[in-house]
Amino acid sequence: MKLFVGIVLCSLVLGVSSQRWLTFLKEAGQGTKDMWRAYSDMREANYKDSDKYFHVRGNYDAAQRGPGGAWAAKVISDARENSQRITDFFRHGDSGHGAEDSKADQAANEWGRSGKDPNHFRPAGLPDKY
Protein backbone atom coordinates (compact mmCIF):
# COMPACT_ATOMS: atom_id res chain seq x y z
CA MET A 1 0.00 0.00 0.00
CA LYS A 2 2.82 2.41 0.85
CA LEU A 3 4.50 1.71 -2.48
CA PHE A 4 1.26 2.39 -4.35
CA VAL A 5 0.69 5.67 -2.50
CA GLY A 6 4.32 6.62 -3.13
CA ILE A 7 4.00 5.92 -6.85
CA VAL A 8 0.78 7.92 -7.12
CA LEU A 9 2.29 10.88 -5.26
CA CYS A 10 5.46 10.66 -7.31
CA SER A 11 3.37 10.63 -10.47
CA LEU A 12 1.62 13.80 -9.38
CA VAL A 13 4.82 15.53 -8.31
CA LEU A 14 6.73 14.56 -11.44
CA GLY A 15 3.78 15.39 -13.65
CA VAL A 16 3.63 11.98 -15.24
CA SER A 17 0.88 12.06 -17.82
CA SER A 18 -1.87 9.47 -17.77
CA GLN A 19 -0.39 7.79 -20.86
CA ARG A 20 3.01 7.54 -19.21
CA TRP A 21 1.73 6.29 -15.86
CA LEU A 22 1.83 2.61 -16.84
CA THR A 23 5.20 3.08 -18.50
CA PHE A 24 6.50 4.69 -15.33
CA LEU A 25 5.30 1.71 -13.27
CA LYS A 26 6.88 -0.74 -15.70
CA GLU A 27 10.19 1.14 -15.59
CA ALA A 28 10.06 1.23 -11.78
CA GLY A 29 9.53 -2.55 -11.67
CA GLN A 30 12.38 -3.17 -14.09
CA GLY A 31 14.61 -0.77 -12.15
CA THR A 32 13.82 -2.64 -8.94
CA LYS A 33 14.92 -5.87 -10.63
CA ASP A 34 18.14 -4.20 -11.78
CA MET A 35 18.87 -3.08 -8.22
CA TRP A 36 18.15 -6.57 -6.89
CA ARG A 37 20.42 -8.14 -9.53
CA ALA A 38 23.31 -5.83 -8.57
CA TYR A 39 22.78 -6.65 -4.89
CA SER A 40 22.66 -10.39 -5.62
CA ASP A 41 25.80 -10.17 -7.75
CA MET A 42 27.58 -8.26 -4.98
CA ARG A 43 26.71 -10.96 -2.45
CA GLU A 44 27.73 -13.72 -4.88
CA ALA A 45 31.01 -12.05 -5.85
CA ASN A 46 31.93 -11.36 -2.20
CA TYR A 47 34.88 -9.41 -3.57
CA LYS A 48 36.90 -6.99 -1.47
CA ASP A 49 36.31 -3.27 -2.20
CA SER A 50 33.58 -3.95 -4.79
CA ASP A 51 30.71 -2.38 -2.81
CA LYS A 52 30.78 0.99 -4.61
CA TYR A 53 30.95 -0.67 -8.04
CA PHE A 54 27.77 -2.63 -7.39
CA HIS A 55 26.06 0.50 -6.03
CA VAL A 56 26.93 2.33 -9.23
CA ARG A 57 26.00 -0.56 -11.50
CA GLY A 58 22.58 -1.10 -9.94
CA ASN A 59 21.72 2.59 -10.10
CA TYR A 60 23.08 2.89 -13.64
CA ASP A 61 21.11 -0.09 -14.96
CA ALA A 62 17.90 1.06 -13.26
CA ALA A 63 18.22 4.65 -14.48
CA GLN A 64 18.70 3.43 -18.06
CA ARG A 65 15.10 2.15 -17.91
CA GLY A 66 13.77 5.72 -17.76
CA PRO A 67 12.26 8.01 -15.12
CA GLY A 68 10.53 5.12 -13.32
CA GLY A 69 13.77 3.16 -13.05
CA ALA A 70 15.68 6.21 -11.81
CA TRP A 71 12.96 6.84 -9.22
CA ALA A 72 13.09 3.22 -8.03
CA ALA A 73 16.90 3.36 -7.80
CA LYS A 74 16.78 6.53 -5.70
CA VAL A 75 14.09 5.19 -3.36
CA ILE A 76 15.90 1.86 -2.87
CA SER A 77 19.31 3.50 -2.43
CA ASP A 78 18.00 6.03 0.08
CA ALA A 79 16.12 3.34 2.01
CA ARG A 80 19.23 1.14 2.14
CA GLU A 81 21.45 3.94 3.44
CA ASN A 82 18.84 5.12 5.96
CA SER A 83 18.34 1.59 7.27
CA GLN A 84 22.10 1.24 7.74
CA ARG A 85 22.19 4.43 9.80
CA ILE A 86 19.52 3.01 12.10
CA THR A 87 21.22 -0.37 12.51
CA ASP A 88 24.62 1.32 13.03
CA PHE A 89 23.14 3.18 15.97
CA PHE A 90 22.56 -0.15 17.75
CA ARG A 91 25.80 -1.87 16.78
CA HIS A 92 28.82 -1.90 19.01
CA GLY A 93 32.19 -1.09 17.52
CA ASP A 94 33.00 -0.07 13.97
CA SER A 95 30.55 -1.64 11.54
CA GLY A 96 32.20 -0.07 8.50
CA HIS A 97 28.95 1.67 7.62
CA GLY A 98 29.36 5.02 9.32
CA ALA A 99 28.40 8.45 8.02
CA GLU A 100 31.46 8.70 5.76
CA ASP A 101 30.76 5.35 4.13
CA SER A 102 27.12 6.28 3.69
CA LYS A 103 28.10 9.54 1.94
CA ALA A 104 30.48 7.65 -0.33
CA ASP A 105 27.76 5.11 -1.15
CA GLN A 106 25.30 7.91 -1.96
CA ALA A 107 27.88 9.60 -4.20
CA ALA A 108 28.34 6.28 -6.02
CA ASN A 109 24.56 5.88 -6.31
CA GLU A 110 24.24 9.36 -7.84
CA TRP A 111 27.15 8.65 -10.21
CA GLY A 112 25.28 5.62 -11.56
CA ARG A 113 21.91 7.37 -11.85
CA SER A 114 23.53 10.23 -13.75
CA GLY A 115 24.57 7.79 -16.49
CA LYS A 116 28.32 7.89 -15.86
CA ASP A 117 30.41 4.78 -16.49
CA PRO A 118 30.06 2.21 -13.68
CA ASN A 119 33.49 0.78 -14.51
CA HIS A 120 35.08 3.88 -12.95
CA PHE A 121 34.40 2.13 -9.59
CA ARG A 122 35.26 -1.39 -10.75
CA PRO A 123 37.96 -2.91 -8.52
CA ALA A 124 40.96 -4.53 -10.18
CA GLY A 125 40.58 -8.28 -10.45
CA LEU A 126 36.78 -8.44 -10.20
CA PRO A 127 35.72 -11.35 -12.44
CA ASP A 128 34.40 -10.36 -15.88
CA LYS A 129 31.10 -12.06 -15.03
CA TYR A 130 30.19 -8.90 -13.11
N, C-alpha and C positions, 0 to 999 in steps of 0.2 A: 504494500500500500504506500509506504514512504517513497519507494522508487517511482511509482506511478505519479504521485503528487509532485515529486521533484521534476519529473520529465514534463509534466503539464506546465508547471511554473517556469521551467527553463524555456519551454516553447514560447510562452508569453513574453518572457524577458528578452529572448533572442529574436523575437518576431518571426518565428518559423511559420510560414504560410500553411494553410490547411493541406495543400498538395504536398508539401515537403514534410509534414508531420510524420507520416509513415516511413518515409525515407530516413528521417532523423532517428526514429526508433530502431530501424534496421541497422543503421550505422553504429548506433550506441551498442546494440547487441554484438555486432561484429568486433567493435573496439574492445568490449569486455572480454571476448574470446582471445583477442590479441594480447591483452594484458595477462590473462590467465596462462596463455602459452609461454610468454616470457618468464613468468613466475615459475612455472613448471620446469622450463629449461634451466633456470637458475638453480633450482633445487637439484635437478638431475646432474648438472655439470659439477656442482659443489666445488667450484674452482676459485682459488684465492684471488681476491681483488677484482672479481667480476661483477660485483653488485651493481655498480653504476652503469656498466654496459647493459645489463638486463633492464634496468630502469629506463634507460634511453631507448632501447629497442622496443620495449612494450609500448611506450608512449608514442614513438615514431610510427610503428605499425598501426596503432589505433587511430592516430591523427590522419593517416593517409586515407582512412575510410571516409572522411568528411567531417562536418561540424558535429555530428552525433558521436563519432568515434573520439574526436578531440575532447568533447564534453565528458564522455565516459572515462577517458584516461585521466583527466583532471580530477574528477570525483573520486576515482579509485586511488590515485596517487595521494591526494589530500587525506583521504580516510586512512590509508596505510600509515602515513607519517603521523597523523594525529593519534592513531591507536598506539603507535610506538612511544609517543610522548607519555601517554597515560600509563602504559606498562612499565616504562623506565622509572616512573615515579615510585613504583612499588618494588623495584628490583634493588638488590644490595650489590654494591660494587660497580665496576664499569661494565656496562652491557655492550658498549661499542655503538650505541644508538643515541647518543646525546644530541644536544642542540646543533652542534657543528656538523655532525653526520647527517642530521635531518635536513639542514640547509643545503648541504652538498647533494643529497638525494633529490631535493626539490629543484635544484639547479639542473641536474641531469634530466629530470622529468621534463622541465621546460625546454631544454635543448632538444629532446626528442619530439615534443609536440610542435616545435617551431619548424621541423622538417630538416634539421641539420643532420649530418652523417653520424649514425650511431657508432660507427667503427672508430671514431675519435676516442671513445671510452673503452674500446676493446683491449683487454689485457693480452700481453704477449703470451703465446702458447695455448690460448683457449682453442679447443678443437674446432675445426671448420664446420662441424655439424651445427654449431650455434652461430 
